[in-house]
Amino acid sequence: MSRCRALAVSAVTAATVALAAPTAVAWDDPNSIVVSPNMTAPGGQITVSVDAPECRSTGGTVSSPVFPTTPLQGMPGSNRVSASVRVNQNARAGSYSVTVRCDGRSITKQNAFTVIGGVQGGLGGSSTGTAPTDIAIGGGLVAVALVSGGVVMMRRHSARRAA
């Protein structure tokens, strides 16, 4: 009978540890902070959410160098808390960290989101900081359009000759 009791106590202990572990790990892991969208322009709005049940009861805040400290709100039916924030109009292009504080503790996710260059009026809506990848994709699309147009024109020309 004592073996059964020891086995039962061990099973209950293991279950308790297994259920408590995700909460402890989630708070210590900067990847529990999710920023959506992870790329925005100055003045854009982003949502920061974090898996932190301890912030639901004590209240917590989220902050970054490019937006003011904002209170976190609980998400119904979830351990997650979130806040919608607006990035400062004068934010410079670059990657920024996000810090979540609650229950006397804080956690920071480095490079949580990126502020991209703003739109320049008078230049067809082009933005600053165009990546080489963007230029390559655009150039590829133009090349495909030119080749496709040439093929269509050649087919039309051959069809007229045959008729």
ABEGO torsion letter per residue (X at the ends): XAAAAAAAAAAAAAAAAAAAAAAAAAAABAAABBBOBABBBBGBBBBBBBBBAAAAAAEBBBBBAABBBBBBBBBBGBABBBBBBBBBAABBBEBBBBBBBBGGBBBBBBGABBBBBBBBBGAGGBBBGBBAAAAAAAAAAAAAAAAAAAAAAAAAAAAAAAX
